[in-house]
Amino acid sequence: MEENGIRHGDFVNVKLLHRGKPVFNRKVLHHKSFGYVSEGEPILACSETQYMLIALNRKNIVTENDLGDGPDYTMEIRKDGTGRE
């Protein structure tokens, strides 16, 4: 992420699309772990396997947002521009 100008503590716009249709579109904090966001808030983080993940602290993002999985889903990440936390 740093090669794209995004560092821990930055806010990014995350858009999840299902077959090109937006199903999640929010400003999200990019950080190291869930401890940086309040319960129920989203976070963009790097997993132990070095994949980027979007999740909710202590809640299930899939059930909370009626999402699925698979190749029909894509994620767009853009730097928010409103600064850091």
N, C-alpha and C positions, 0 to 999 in steps of 0.2 A: 504494500500500500504506500510505503514511503516514496517509492519511485514515481508514484502518481501525485505526490504532494500531500498525502493524507497521513497524519501521525496520530498516535494515541492521544485522546483528549479532543480531537476534532469532531465536529458534527458533520454528518454526510446525509444526503438524501438517498434513501433506499427505496427502490421500486421493484416489487415482485410482479411478474407477469405470467399469466396462464394463457398459452396460445396467443400471445401478443396483447391480451387484455389486462390492464392493471388490476391487481387484487389486493395490493398492499402498497401504500405510498406515504412514507413518513420520514421525518427528520430523526436521525438515530445517532447516538454517541458511538464512536469507534474507540474501543479501549481493550485492556488486557483481560478483564474478568467481570463477572456479574456484580462484584462489590462496588463498582463505580456507578451503578444505576439503581434507582429505587425499585421496590417490588412492583412487578407488572410492566415496567418500562423496557423498551427494546434496547438491544446492544448489538453492535457489529464487532465481532472478534475473530481471531484466528484460532482454530481448534488445535489440539495436540498433533493432529495429522497434517497441519499446515493448510487446511481448507478454511476459507472465509465462511463464517456462519452468522445468521441473523437469528436472534432468540429473544425471549422475554424472561426477565428475572423472576424465577419462581412460578412461572405460568407456562402454558403450552401454546406457542405461537400458532401451531397448526389448528388446534381446536378454537382458540380465541378469534382467529381470522378466517375460519372455514377454508383452510388451504389443503393441498394434497402434495404429492411429490412426483418425481419422474422427469423425463426429458421435455415435457410440455411446459415446464416452468423455467423461467429465466430471471436473473436478478441484475438490475442496473444500479450502480453506485456512483454518485456524483458528489464532489466536494460541495458542502453547503454554502460556504462563503460568509456565514455569520459569525465565524470565529470559533474559539475553543471554549471548553467548559469553564 
